[in-house]
């Protein structure tokens, strides 16, 4: 299944945690379970070998509509 995840801050977090870290764990777990994951978050990048399979899309929540993002998945 192709799954899109969205976050307004970089994933994984650089010097903070919370929902950014949970989003990273969720994305990695979904990839390991065999799903195709598209992660929409600003300035995001792979963080380990498992995350190499995640498709990263940079986006700005204030500049894109939800419809635009759904079409990009």
ABEGO torsion letter per residue (X at the ends): XBBBBBBABBOBBAABBEAAAAAAAAAAAAAAAGBBBBBBBBGBBBABAAAAABBBBBBBAAABBAAAAAAAX
